[in-house]
Structures are given as C-alpha cells and as structure tokens.
C-alpha cells in the first residue's frame, strides 16, 4: 500500500532540502512542493496565520515511521505537521513505481 504524506515547511528552501534528503534516503518516490500555502492554526494560546510550503510526498505506507523520524531530525519546527493518508485507489503502474523507488 502507498500513502501521501503531507508536511508543511517555513520556506521553499527548507522544503527542497527536506524533499532531497527524503529522496536520497529512498523514503519517498517523489514530492510535490506547493508554495504559498496559507496556514491558520492555534499555537501556544494564540491564533497564527503564516505562509508555508506544503510537501506532498508519495511513499510506501510501511515506511512512515522511518520517514517521520527522518523529518523530525531535520525539520526546524518543534511540532511539524507530518500527516499520512493511505491511498485507497491509484493507477497500478504508479503504485508499482512508488514501491520500486522506495525499495532499498
């Protein structure tokens, strides 16, 4: 099974560095970087509005614990958004490609 993992970052540079390190470690097959995402959230009792970059990473579901640990070791936020969503349906050839690219 494959998953899409959503990760927000404070800048395009951080997003590129994180995506590159995840690709190099074969923890993801690919990442889409979506700039200028407006995030609204409550943090430490205050409502914040920030512009962030969203990474949409494709990986094998079984790799999520390793991916999460990797992101936590490199991400500048104390509590980064790292959300995994299982993909119920996809083009079989795409799923196979994700699996092949994330198999060491």
Steps between C-alpha positions, in 0.01 A plus 500: 500500500613855435435824684516872442679677784430869552777709658497878538823700505582866560667561161565363153866447588413286804245307292754428224766392750257273682363347178854443370610324818187280499561409134867426566402270788242331272227577754286663230460448125413862431385823659285784374591836653204735520614854584303780661264284705328716760483314830280609789547324831496539873843477668585576861162666560519728198346483151770524233483557126814408306605433145657156467607251235313169491680181404284218366723192517420158355633197681429146611270500802742275688774765475307763695677443836843541337382798295358666810824449695701641208280810476510557877881491493521772231188718534534845660157490671459359853181322395493469121192395308567146379174336393474171311194416291466150359427487127199281441513504120771595253626410157665159558808598299542814716465299821759252372735788414468647851579161651797443267648844570473458877643150517863498611 
